[in-house]
Amino acid sequence: MLKHLNIRVFGRVRDVGYRATARQKAIALGLVGLARNETDDSVYLEIEGEAGKIDKFLKWCYKGPWFAKVIKVEVTEGVIKHYINFIIDYNQTLLT
């Protein structure tokens, strides 16, 4: 069964390769979605795929790449958007 999660990661997650590493992890797990930096210095992720693979990705989000220091992760379920790959959105936007 396909699942979609919206994830916000807080802490030292900017300028440590979090988005790029999240993309690598997602692709390795066969997941799709997006990653972007937010103006509050968090990283926002959307991830879609099989529930078991998403659980592995979410577990990784709590650690992140080597230089990251994750303080908090917020997760909400979302509607499937049918992404075809995993992209990094370089346009910094505010959450609405």
MARBA-3410 file (N, C-alpha, C, O; in Angstrom, 1 decimal):
96
0.8,-1.2,0.0,0.0,0.0,0.0,0.9,1.2,0.0,1.8,1.3,0.8 ~ 0.5,2.2,-0.9,1.3,3.4,-0.9,0.9,4.4,0.2,-0.2,4.4,0.7 ~ 1.9,5.1,0.7,1.8,6.0,1.8,2.5,7.3,1.4,3.5,7.3,0.7 ~ 2.0,8.4,2.0,2.6,9.7,1.8,2.8,10.4,3.2,1.8,10.5,4.0 ~ 4.0,10.8,3.5,4.3,11.6,4.7,4.8,12.9,4.4,5.6,13.1,3.5
4.4,13.9,5.2,5.0,15.2,5.3,5.9,15.3,6.5,5.4,15.0,7.6 ~ 7.1,15.6,6.4,8.1,15.6,7.5,8.8,16.9,7.6,9.3,17.4,6.6 ~ 8.9,17.4,8.8,9.7,18.6,9.1,10.7,18.2,10.1,10.4,17.7,11.2 ~ 12.0,18.5,9.8,13.1,18.2,10.7,13.8,19.4,11.2,14.1,20.4,10.4 ~ 13.9,19.5,12.5,14.5,20.7,13.2,15.8,20.3,13.8,16.1,19.2,14.2
16.7,21.3,14.0,18.0,21.2,14.6,19.0,21.7,13.7,18.8,22.6,12.9 ~ 20.3,21.2,13.7,21.3,21.6,12.8,21.1,20.7,11.5,21.8,19.6,11.4 ~ 20.3,21.1,10.7,19.9,20.3,9.5,20.2,21.1,8.2,19.9,20.6,7.1 ~ 20.6,22.4,8.3,21.0,23.2,7.1,22.5,23.2,7.0,23.2,23.2,8.0 ~ 22.9,23.2,5.8,24.4,23.3,5.5,25.2,22.1,6.0,26.3,22.2,6.3
24.5,21.0,6.1,25.1,19.7,6.5,24.9,18.6,5.5,25.2,17.4,5.7 ~ 24.3,18.9,4.3,23.9,17.9,3.3,22.7,17.1,3.6,22.5,16.0,3.1 ~ 21.8,17.6,4.5,20.6,16.9,4.8,19.7,16.5,3.6,19.3,15.4,3.5 ~ 19.4,17.5,2.8,18.5,17.3,1.7,19.2,16.3,0.7,18.5,15.4,0.2 ~ 20.4,16.5,0.4,21.1,15.6,-0.6,21.2,14.2,-0.1,21.0,13.3,-0.8
21.5,14.1,1.2,21.6,12.7,1.8,20.2,12.1,1.9,20.0,10.9,1.7 ~ 19.2,12.9,2.2,17.8,12.4,2.2,17.4,11.9,0.8,16.8,10.8,0.7 ~ 17.8,12.6,-0.2,17.5,12.2,-1.6,18.2,10.8,-1.9,17.6,9.9,-2.4 ~ 19.5,10.7,-1.5,20.2,9.4,-1.7,19.5,8.3,-1.0,19.3,7.2,-1.6 ~ 19.1,8.5,0.3,18.4,7.5,1.0,17.1,7.1,0.4,16.8,5.9,0.3
16.3,8.1,0.0,15.0,7.8,-0.6,15.2,7.0,-1.9,14.5,6.0,-2.1 ~ 16.1,7.4,-2.8,16.4,6.7,-4.0,16.8,5.2,-3.7,16.4,4.3,-4.4 ~ 17.7,5.1,-2.7,18.2,3.7,-2.4,17.0,2.8,-1.9,17.0,1.6,-2.1 ~ 16.0,3.4,-1.3,14.9,2.7,-0.8,13.7,2.6,-1.8,12.7,1.9,-1.6 ~ 13.9,3.2,-3.0,12.9,3.2,-4.0,11.7,4.1,-3.7,10.6,3.8,-4.1
12.0,5.2,-3.0,10.9,6.2,-2.6,11.0,7.4,-3.5,12.1,7.7,-4.1 ~ 10.0,8.2,-3.5,9.9,9.4,-4.3,9.4,10.5,-3.4,8.8,10.3,-2.3 ~ 9.6,11.8,-3.8,9.2,12.9,-3.0,10.0,14.2,-3.3,10.5,14.4,-4.4 ~ 10.1,15.0,-2.2,10.9,16.2,-2.3,11.5,16.6,-1.0,11.1,16.1,0.1 ~ 12.5,17.5,-1.1,13.2,18.0,0.1,13.4,19.5,-0.2,13.8,19.9,-1.3
13.2,20.4,0.8,13.5,21.8,0.7,13.8,22.4,2.1,13.3,21.9,3.1 ~ 14.6,23.4,2.0,14.9,24.2,3.2,13.7,25.2,3.5,13.1,25.7,2.5 ~ 13.4,25.4,4.7,12.4,26.4,5.1,13.1,27.6,5.7,14.2,27.5,6.2 ~ 12.4,28.7,5.8,12.9,29.9,6.3,13.2,29.9,7.8,13.9,30.7,8.3 ~ 12.6,28.9,8.5,12.9,28.8,9.9,14.0,27.8,10.2,14.2,27.4,11.3
14.8,27.6,9.2,16.0,26.7,9.3,15.7,25.2,9.4,16.6,24.4,9.7 ~ 14.5,24.8,9.3,14.1,23.4,9.2,14.2,22.9,7.8,14.4,23.6,6.9 ~ 14.1,21.6,7.7,14.1,20.9,6.4,12.7,20.3,6.3,12.3,19.6,7.2 ~ 12.0,20.5,5.2,10.7,19.9,4.9,10.9,18.8,3.8,11.6,19.0,2.8 ~ 10.3,17.7,4.1,10.4,16.5,3.2,8.9,16.0,2.9,8.1,16.0,3.8
8.7,15.6,1.7,7.5,14.8,1.4,8.1,13.5,0.8,9.0,13.5,0.0 ~ 7.5,12.4,1.3,8.0,11.1,0.9,6.8,10.2,0.6,5.8,10.2,1.3 ~ 6.9,9.4,-0.5,5.9,8.5,-1.0,6.5,7.2,-1.3,7.6,7.1,-1.8 ~ 5.7,6.1,-1.0,6.1,4.8,-1.4,5.5,3.8,-0.5,4.5,4.0,0.2 ~ 6.1,2.6,-0.5,5.6,1.5,0.4,5.8,1.8,1.8,6.9,2.3,2.2
4.8,1.5,2.7,4.9,1.8,4.1,6.1,1.3,4.8,6.7,2.1,5.5 ~ 6.6,0.1,4.5,7.8,-0.4,5.2,9.0,0.3,4.8,9.9,0.5,5.6 ~ 9.1,0.7,3.5,10.3,1.5,3.1,10.2,2.9,3.7,11.3,3.5,4.1 ~ 9.0,3.5,3.8,8.9,4.8,4.4,9.3,4.8,5.9,9.9,5.7,6.4 ~ 9.0,3.7,6.6,9.4,3.5,8.0,10.9,3.6,8.1,11.4,4.2,9.0
11.6,2.9,7.2,13.1,2.9,7.2,13.6,4.4,7.0,14.5,4.8,7.6 ~ 13.0,5.1,6.0,13.4,6.4,5.7,13.1,7.3,6.9,14.0,8.1,7.3 ~ 12.0,7.2,7.5,11.6,8.0,8.7,12.6,7.8,9.8,13.0,8.7,10.5 ~ 13.0,6.5,10.1,14.0,6.2,11.1,15.3,7.0,10.8,15.9,7.5,11.7 ~ 15.7,7.0,9.5,16.9,7.7,9.1,16.8,9.2,9.4,17.7,9.9,9.8
15.6,9.8,9.2,15.3,11.2,9.4,15.7,11.7,10.8,16.1,12.8,11.0 ~ 15.6,10.8,11.8,15.9,11.2,13.2,17.4,11.3,13.4,17.8,11.8,14.4 ~ 18.2,10.7,12.5,19.6,10.8,12.6,20.2,11.8,11.6,21.0,12.6,11.9 ~ 19.8,11.6,10.3,20.3,12.4,9.2,21.8,12.1,8.9,22.3,11.1,9.4 ~ 22.4,13.0,8.1,23.8,12.8,7.7,24.7,13.1,8.9,24.3,13.5,10.0
26.0,12.7,8.7,27.0,12.8,9.8,27.0,14.1,10.6,27.1,14.0,11.8 ~ 27.0,15.2,10.0,27.2,16.5,10.7,25.9,17.1,11.2,25.9,18.1,11.9 ~ 24.8,16.4,10.9,23.5,16.9,11.4,23.3,16.7,12.9,23.9,15.7,13.4 ~ 22.5,17.5,13.5,22.1,17.2,14.9,20.6,17.5,14.9,20.1,18.6,15.1 ~ 19.8,16.4,14.8,18.4,16.5,14.7,17.8,16.6,16.2,18.2,15.9,17.0
17.0,17.7,16.3,16.4,17.9,17.7,14.9,17.4,17.7,14.5,16.9,18.7 ~ 14.2,17.6,16.6,12.8,17.3,16.6,12.4,16.9,15.1,12.9,17.5,14.2 ~ 11.5,16.0,15.0,10.9,15.6,13.7,9.4,15.6,13.9,8.8,14.9,14.8 ~ 8.7,16.3,13.0,7.3,16.4,13.0,6.8,15.6,11.8,7.3,15.8,10.7 ~ 5.8,14.7,11.9,5.3,13.9,10.8,3.8,14.0,10.8,3.1,13.8,11.8
3.3,14.2,9.6,1.9,14.1,9.3,1.7,13.3,8.0,2.5,13.3,7.1 ~ 0.6,12.6,8.0,0.2,11.8,6.8,-0.4,12.8,5.8,-1.1,13.7,6.2 ~ -0.1,12.5,4.5,-0.7,13.4,3.5,-1.3,12.6,2.4,-1.4,11.4,2.4 ~ -1.8,13.3,1.4,-2.4,12.7,0.2,-1.3,12.3,-0.8,-0.4,13.1,-1.0 ~ -1.5,11.2,-1.4,-0.5,10.8,-2.4,-0.5,11.8,-3.6,-1.6,12.1,-4.1
0.7,12.2,-4.0,0.8,13.2,-5.1,1.4,12.6,-6.3,1.5,13.2,-7.3 ~ 1.7,11.3,-6.3,2.3,10.6,-7.4,3.5,11.2,-8.0,3.7,11.4,-9.2 ~ 4.5,11.5,-7.1,5.8,12.0,-7.6,6.4,10.9,-8.5,6.1,9.7,-8.3 ~ 7.2,11.3,-9.4,7.9,10.3,-10.3,9.3,10.1,-9.9,10.0,9.1,-10.4 ~ 9.9,11.0,-9.1,11.3,10.9,-8.6,11.4,11.6,-7.3,10.4,12.2,-6.8
12.6,11.8,-6.8,12.8,12.5,-5.6,13.6,13.8,-6.0,14.7,13.7,-6.6 ~ 13.0,15.0,-5.7,13.7,16.2,-6.1,14.1,17.0,-4.9,13.5,16.9,-3.8 ~ 15.1,17.9,-5.1,15.4,18.9,-4.1,14.9,20.2,-4.7,15.3,20.7,-5.7 ~ 14.0,20.8,-3.9,13.4,22.1,-4.3,14.3,23.2,-3.7,14.4,23.4,-2.5 ~ 15.0,23.9,-4.6,15.9,25.0,-4.1,15.3,26.3,-3.9,15.9,27.3,-3.5
14.0,26.4,-4.1,13.2,27.6,-3.8,12.7,27.6,-2.4,11.9,26.8,-2.0 ~ 13.3,28.4,-1.6,13.0,28.5,-0.1,11.6,29.1,0.0,11.4,30.2,-0.5 ~ 10.7,28.4,0.7,9.4,29.0,0.8,8.9,28.8,2.3,9.5,28.1,3.1 ~ 7.9,29.6,2.6,7.3,29.4,3.9,6.2,28.4,3.9,5.5,28.2,2.9 ~ 6.0,27.6,5.0,4.9,26.7,5.0,3.6,27.5,5.3,3.6,28.5,6.0
2.6,27.1,4.6,1.3,27.8,4.8,0.4,27.1,5.7,-0.7,27.5,6.0
END
